[in-house]
Each structure stands twice: as C-alpha cells, then as structure tokens.
Amino acid sequence: MRLKRNEAVRYFAAIFVMVTCALTAEACTSAIISGKLTKDGRPLMWKNRDTGNLDNCVRHMKGEKYDFIAVTGYGANPRSVWIGTNSAGFSILNTLSYNLSDPDKNERVSTRNGALMKRALEICGSVEDFRNYLDTLSKPMKVEANYGVIDALGNGAYFEVDNYRYTMFDVNDSVVAPHGYLVRTNFSFTGLHDKGGGYVRYQEAERKIFEESATHAITPGWIIGNLSRNFSNPLMGIDLRSGDFNKPKTNGWFVEQDFIARRSTSCAAVIHGVKPGEDPSFTTMWTVIGYPPVTPAIPVWVTGADSKLPRLLSTPYPDGRVMSPLCGGASALRDMVYNYRRGSLTENYFNWEKLHNNKGDGYMQLNAMIEDELYTRIHMALVSSRKGKTLSPEIVFRIYDEVDACVTELYGRHFGIDLQE
C-alpha cells in the first residue's frame, strides 16, 4: 500500500498519538512512608493507578499460602492485580517504569507486572520473602517496574526490576531515604538518565510529602486528600486548588498536563500497615475505586473478605465477574468534568469549575464532605477494635454495611446518582 503525502502525514501522526497515549495512560504515582513520619507510627504505602482500563473493583482471592484482597479488573479469574495486601500483612504495588530497558535494543517486554504481584501476594509474608521470590524467577522476567512492598515487621522498600536484575531501596535506610519516605512514578533511578516518564509528578509528590513530613503526622486521609486529588504542576508553578484559577479570574477550563490526578486515574489506594508485633489483620487498604476527585476512600480488610466486602466496591456476578457500582458512578461524574468533545485531540480539556469552585459545591468538594462523614461514622469502631487487639469479622461487616448505606445515600443526595443499580 502506498500513501499519498497528506495521507502519510495523518497516518504517522495518528500512530504517534496512539504510542504517546499508550505511554502516558500508564502514569501511576506512588510512595512508601515509614512509621517514623506517620501520626500513629504505622507505615503507609500509596498508589494512584492510571490505566486505559477504568473499570476496577476489589476482590478476595485464596492464594497458595496466604489469602489476599486486591484491586483488579472486572473480568472473571483475573491473572493480574494492581495493589493488594494479604493475611500476613504483606502488601505490594507497582508503577511501570519506562527507562529500565533500552528500547533501541528491543528489550522492552513487560507483560507480567500484574501477574508477578498476584503471585507475590499468594506466597510472600515479608519484604525479605519478596526479595527471595525475585531471586527464583527465570530470566528474562518480562517485567519493567518499580515494585513497592511493606510488611507487618516494619519493613518497606521499592524494588526497581527489569528483565534480568533488580535493585532494592529500603525506606528505613537513611542513605537512600534520608527523610523516611520514597516516591516512584514512571522512571527508575537505576534506569537510563532522563528517560521514562512522570518526572513532574515525582517532583510534586516528593515536595508535598517532604513538607508534611516535618509534622510527623501523615495519615491515609492526608495522602488521599493532598496527593491523590492533587492538581499542581510545579514546573508551571500552578496549583488549581489555590482559588486563583476559578471564575471570574479564569473561565474554569484547563488542559490536563502532569497532574497527579488525571482523567486516566482509575483508582487510588493507601495501605495502612501495622506496627511490629501487632496483629497483621489490622492492615487496612483505604480504597478509592474510581476517579479519585469524586470517589470517597473506603477501608477494606482481608479479615472476613472471603464472605463479604463492601457492595459498592465488590459486587459478584454468577459468571465470575466482579463489578463496582461506585466505580460506575464515579465514571459518570468524571465524564461530566471531561465533557469537551468538539474536534479531535481534545479529551484532556477538563472543566475545573465543576470539580472545585469558590462557591464550595464542586464535585471534589462535595465528595470530601461525603468522605468526612464516612470517617466520622467508622472512626470509633476502628479505635475500639485496636484497643481490643483483634479485628473480628463481625466488626468489619458492620463497618461495610455502614459504608454502603452512607455512601449510597450521600452520593444520591449530592450527585443524583443511584448506586443501588
């Protein structure tokens, strides 16, 4: 087939756009924060997941050695998971890395990232177990990612892993993590210089955590509110949430470029770990299933997960699929924000005024009110459980029932979206 000049230009432009979108869609942002910097002395691990597949849910899986809960797609019997925690208190996440392999040598093959995490949740009870697991894998490993892991022993680390090797960065090592935390986006420190992606998002997440680390009071709520819903671009020197970018100063429309919160952000999660010696069952996955600015964080645990999870995050179907009504509702709100569809290549224009405005009734502001109400309702149950040093399925199920009822009622009241469907 021979293309005319104008056809060729359009053809290769389209190919460029598809390749660029494929790279930027997997634009995850993450961090590990040691217990030294948190309000309750327990480690935290966070991920904003960006992907082309926006349908995410939470499900329970029985592993070879450990049961676990994880964020997955809707399909039956998924082979991959994207963040999760198991009954031993071992937790894992990843961000794809785009600079560990040399593309000029045709080395870039990363087809097993999610499958590796699923297997790790089945068999690993600690950070050291994960390191040993990587040592057993045959080469090439068919991965190119930064894997974040924490355990119930107080350990936490990132592993930058490519087809043939890995490098470990220990969050408790003052040399590699002098301030007690680590951040990863879509490049690796052991990779090709200035290649990969996510440098501006890295700069913003690192800046925010560094500033807050001085208080030694970081919480899951702070991470979700200030990182998962972050609309700052430090390179451009703008923060949309400052109030200087709303009407009447602007017309309220912006182009998404290197914000942590993105149109392709399908979910977020903060793993709230335990102190050494505590019951690993208290490990909590605060889960935002759906576009984070309009989705409240809901806690889930491995305890009792084989019998019950929040309906809003995990509704099973007879064919083995699991779906999330909350994810569907959040997607509808996201589409109202990114609703400029005149012409091509306009999908990244978004109506900031609908998300956040000076009247205080933007979708993100209303969602924060829902989340505050949720925290208030479940806080005492969590405090009481920790005092009793055990987390029973009965307490977990009561929390889930309260969460489902509260979010369903408030989502309908504020947004007019029925999550019962």
C-alpha positions in Angstrom: 0.0 0.0 0.0 1.4 3.4 -1.0 0.2 6.5 0.8 -0.1 10.0 -0.6 1.9 12.6 1.2 -1.0 14.1 3.2 -2.4 10.6 4.0 1.1 9.6 5.2 1.3 12.6 7.5 -2.1 11.9 9.0 -1.2 8.2 9.3 2.1 8.7 11.2 0.5 11.5 13.3 -2.2 9.0 14.4 0.5 6.4 15.1 2.4 8.9 17.2 -0.7 9.8 19.2 -1.5 6.2 19.9 2.0 5.4 21.0 2.1 8.6 23.2 -1.3 7.7 24.7 -0.1 4.2 25.4 2.8 5.5 27.3 1.1 8.3 29.3 -2.0 6.2 30.1 0.1 4.0 32.5 1.1 7.0 34.5 1.0 5.8 38.1 2.3 7.7 41.1 3.2 6.1 44.4 5.1 6.5 47.7 6.2 4.5 50.8 6.2 6.4 54.1 7.8 4.9 57.1 6.1 4.8 60.5 8.6 7.5 61.7 6.6 10.1 59.8 3.0 9.0 60.4 0.6 10.1 63.0 0.2 6.7 64.6 3.6 5.2 63.9 2.4 2.8 61.3 3.8 2.7 57.7 1.8 3.8 54.7 2.0 2.9 51.1 0.1 4.8 48.4 -0.6 4.4 44.7 -2.7 6.4 42.1 -3.3 3.9 39.3 -3.5 5.4 35.8 -4.6 3.0 33.0 -6.6 2.7 29.9 -9.0 0.2 31.6 -11.0 2.4 34.0 -13.2 -0.4 35.4 -11.7 -1.5 38.7 -13.0 -3.4 41.7 -11.8 -5.1 44.9 -11.9 -8.8 45.3 -10.8 -11.5 47.6 -8.6 -14.4 46.4 -7.4 -17.6 48.0 -3.7 -18.0 47.5 -1.4 -20.9 47.8 -0.1 -19.8 51.2 -2.0 -16.6 52.0 -5.4 -15.2 51.3 -5.4 -11.6 50.0 -7.5 -8.7 48.8 -6.5 -6.6 45.7 -7.6 -4.1 43.1 -8.3 -5.9 39.8 -10.3 -5.5 36.6 -13.9 -6.7 36.3 -13.1 -9.9 34.4 -13.6 -13.4 35.9 -10.4 -15.1 37.3 -8.0 -12.2 36.7 -4.4 -13.1 36.2 -3.2 -9.7 37.4 -3.7 -7.4 40.4 -2.6 -3.8 40.8 -2.3 -3.2 44.5 -3.2 -5.5 47.4 -2.5 -6.9 50.9 -2.5 -10.5 52.3 -3.3 -12.2 55.6 0.3 -11.9 56.7 0.3 -8.2 56.4 2.5 -8.2 53.3 1.4 -5.6 50.7 2.5 -4.7 47.2 2.0 -2.2 44.4 3.8 -1.2 41.2 4.4 1.6 38.8 5.5 0.8 35.3 9.0 2.1 34.5 9.9 3.3 31.1 13.7 3.7 31.4 15.0 0.4 32.8 15.3 -1.3 29.4 16.9 0.2 26.3 14.2 0.4 23.5 17.0 0.6 20.9 17.9 -3.0 21.8 14.3 -4.2 21.6 14.4 -5.2 25.3 11.1 -3.6 26.4 8.8 -6.5 27.3 6.7 -6.0 30.4 3.8 -8.4 30.2 4.0 -10.0 33.7 3.8 -7.0 36.1 0.4 -7.7 37.5 0.8 -11.4 37.5 4.0 -11.1 39.5 2.2 -9.1 42.1 -0.6 -11.6 42.3 1.8 -14.5 42.9 3.7 -12.4 45.5 0.6 -11.9 47.5 0.0 -15.7 47.4 3.4 -16.7 48.7 5.2 -13.8 50.4 4.8 -12.9 54.0 7.6 -10.2 54.2 9.8 -7.9 52.2 12.6 -10.5 52.5 10.3 -13.2 51.1 9.6 -10.9 48.1 13.3 -10.4 47.5 13.8 -14.2 47.6 10.9 -14.6 45.2 12.6 -12.3 42.7 15.8 -14.4 43.0 13.9 -17.5 42.0 12.4 -16.1 38.8 13.7 -17.3 35.4 15.3 -14.7 33.1 14.1 -12.7 31.3 11.4 -11.9 33.9 9.2 -10.0 31.4 8.8 -7.1 33.8 9.9 -3.4 33.9 8.5 -1.8 37.0 9.1 -0.2 40.4 7.5 -2.6 43.0 6.7 -1.1 46.4 6.3 -3.5 49.3 5.7 -3.3 53.1 5.2 -6.0 55.7 4.0 -6.4 59.3 7.5 -6.3 60.6 8.0 -2.6 59.9 9.9 -3.1 56.6 9.3 -1.2 53.4 11.2 -1.0 50.1 11.0 -0.3 46.4 12.5 -2.8 44.0 13.4 -1.5 40.6 13.1 -4.6 38.4 13.8 -5.2 34.8 14.1 -8.4 32.7 17.4 -9.5 34.3 18.1 -7.7 37.6 16.7 -5.7 40.4 17.8 -3.0 42.8 16.3 -2.6 46.3 15.7 0.8 48.0 15.0 0.4 51.7 12.7 3.1 53.2 14.4 2.6 56.6 17.9 3.1 55.1 18.9 6.7 55.9 21.3 6.8 52.9 18.6 6.1 50.3 15.7 7.5 52.2 17.1 10.3 54.4 13.8 11.7 55.3 11.9 8.4 55.9 10.0 8.1 52.6 10.4 7.1 49.0 8.5 8.2 45.9 8.2 6.5 42.5 6.4 7.4 39.3 7.3 6.0 35.8 11.1 6.2 35.8 13.7 4.3 37.9 16.8 5.7 39.5 18.8 2.8 38.1 17.4 3.4 34.6 18.5 5.4 31.6 19.2 9.1 32.5 16.3 11.5 31.8 14.2 8.7 30.1 10.9 7.3 31.2 8.1 9.5 32.5 6.5 11.1 35.5 9.3 13.5 36.5 7.0 16.4 37.2 4.6 14.2 39.1 7.5 12.9 41.1 8.6 16.4 41.9 5.2 17.3 43.2 4.6 14.2 45.3 8.1 14.5 46.7 7.6 18.2 47.6 4.3 17.6 49.3 5.5 14.7 51.4 8.7 16.5 52.3 6.7 19.5 53.6 4.3 17.4 55.6 7.0 15.1 57.0 8.1 17.8 59.3 4.9 17.3 61.3 5.4 13.5 61.7 1.6 13.3 61.4 0.9 11.9 57.9 -2.3 9.9 57.7 -4.1 8.0 54.9 -6.7 10.8 54.7 -3.9 13.4 54.2 -2.4 11.3 51.4 -5.7 10.8 49.6 -6.8 14.4 50.0 -3.5 16.0 49.1 -1.8 13.6 46.7 -4.5 11.5 45.1 -6.5 14.7 44.4 -3.5 16.9 43.5 -3.9 19.4 40.7 -0.5 21.1 41.0 2.2 21.4 38.3 5.4 22.5 39.9 7.2 23.1 36.6 4.5 25.6 35.5 4.1 27.0 39.0 0.4 26.4 39.3 -2.0 24.9 41.8 -5.5 24.9 40.6 -6.8 24.4 44.2 -5.4 27.8 45.3 -8.5 29.7 44.1 -6.6 31.7 41.6 -7.8 29.6 38.7 -11.6 29.8 39.2 -14.1 32.2 37.9 -14.0 35.2 37.5 -10.2 35.1 37.2 -10.4 32.4 34.5 -13.2 30.7 32.6 -12.6 27.5 34.6 -11.3 25.2 31.8 -7.8 23.7 31.8 -5.7 21.2 29.9 -4.5 18.2 31.9 -0.7 18.1 31.9 1.3 16.2 34.5 -1.2 16.5 37.3 -1.2 13.5 39.8 -5.0 13.3 39.4 -5.7 12.6 35.8 -8.6 11.5 33.5 -6.9 8.1 33.3 -6.7 7.7 37.1 -8.9 4.7 37.6 -8.3 4.3 41.4 -6.1 5.0 44.3 -5.3 3.1 47.5 -3.4 3.7 50.7 -2.2 0.6 52.5 -2.2 1.4 56.3 0.2 -1.1 57.8 0.8 -2.3 61.4 3.5 -1.8 64.0 5.8 -4.8 64.6 4.1 -7.2 67.0 0.6 -6.1 66.1 -2.0 -8.4 64.6 -1.4 -8.3 60.7 -5.2 -8.4 60.3 -5.4 -4.7 61.1 -3.6 -3.9 57.9 -6.1 -1.7 56.1 -6.4 -0.9 52.4 -8.1 2.5 52.1 -9.5 2.2 48.6 -10.7 4.8 46.1 -12.3 2.8 43.3 -12.9 5.3 40.5 -11.7 8.8 39.6 -10.2 10.0 42.9 -11.5 13.6 43.0 -15.1 12.3 43.1 -14.7 9.0 44.9 -14.6 8.6 48.7 -12.0 6.3 50.3 -13.4 3.1 51.8 -11.5 0.8 54.1 -11.2 -2.9 53.4 -9.5 -5.8 55.2 -8.5 -9.4 54.5 -10.5 -10.4 57.6 -13.8 -11.9 56.5 -13.2 -11.0 52.9 -14.0 -14.5 51.7 -17.5 -13.9 52.9 -18.1 -10.2 52.4 -16.7 -7.0 51.0 -18.4 -3.6 50.6 -21.1 -4.0 47.9 -20.0 -0.6 46.4 -16.5 -1.9 45.7 -17.2 -5.6 45.0 -20.5 -6.9 43.6 -20.0 -10.5 42.3 -21.9 -11.9 39.3 -22.7 -15.6 38.5 -20.3 -15.7 35.6 -17.3 -14.9 37.9 -17.0 -11.2 37.1 -16.9 -8.7 40.0 -18.0 -5.1 39.4 -18.1 -1.9 41.4 -21.2 0.3 41.4 -19.2 3.1 42.9 -16.7 2.9 40.1 -19.5 3.3 37.6 -21.0 6.3 39.4 -17.5 8.0 39.6 -17.0 7.4 35.9 -20.3 9.2 35.2 -19.1 12.2 37.2 -15.6 12.1 35.6 -17.3 12.2 32.1 -19.2 15.4 33.2 -15.8 17.0 34.0 -14.1 16.0 30.8 -17.0 16.8 28.6 -15.5 18.9 25.8 -15.8 16.7 22.7 -15.7 19.1 19.7 -12.9 18.0 17.4 -10.0 15.6 17.7 -7.3 15.5 20.4 -9.5 17.4 22.9 -10.0 14.7 25.5 -7.7 16.3 28.1 -9.6 19.5 28.4 -11.5 19.5 31.7 -13.9 21.8 33.5 -12.1 22.7 36.7 -15.1 24.8 37.8 -17.2 21.6 38.0 -14.7 19.9 40.3 -13.7 22.8 42.5 -15.0 26.3 42.8 -15.2 29.3 45.1 -18.9 28.5 46.0 -17.8 25.2 47.5 -20.2 23.0 45.6 -17.8 21.4 43.1 -17.8 17.6 42.8 -14.5 17.2 44.6 -15.6 19.5 47.4 -18.9 17.6 47.8 -17.0 14.3 47.8 -14.7 15.5 50.6 -17.9 16.1 52.7 -19.0 12.5 52.0 -15.6 11.2 53.0 -15.6 13.3 56.2 -18.9 11.9 57.2 -17.7 8.4 56.4 -14.6 8.8 58.6 -16.7 10.1 61.5 -19.0 7.1 61.4 -16.4 4.4 61.3 -13.6 6.0 63.4 -14.8 4.9 66.8 -15.3 1.3 65.6 -11.6 1.2 64.4 -10.3 2.8 67.6 -12.3 0.3 69.7 -11.0 -2.7 67.7 -7.4 -1.6 68.1 -7.9 -1.4 71.9 -9.3 -4.9 71.9 -6.2 -6.0 69.9 -8.4 -8.0 67.5 -10.4 -7.3 64.3 -13.4 -9.6 64.2 -15.4 -10.3 61.0 -18.5 -9.0 62.8 -16.9 -5.6 63.3 -15.7 -5.5 59.7 -19.1 -6.4 58.3 -20.8 -3.7 60.4 -18.4 -1.2 59.0 -19.1 -2.4 55.5 -22.9 -2.1 56.0 -22.5 1.4 57.4 -20.2 2.4 54.5 -22.5 1.0 51.8 -25.6 2.8 53.3 -23.8 6.1 54.0 -22.1 6.5 50.6 -25.2 5.3 48.7 -27.4 7.9 50.5 -25.0 10.8 50.2 -23.9 10.1 46.6 -27.6 10.1 45.6 -28.2 13.3 47.6 -25.2 15.3 46.4 -24.8 14.0 42.8 -28.2 12.5 41.9 -26.5 9.2 41.1 -28.2 6.0 42.2 -25.6 3.5 43.4 -28.3 0.8 44.1 -28.4 0.0 40.4 
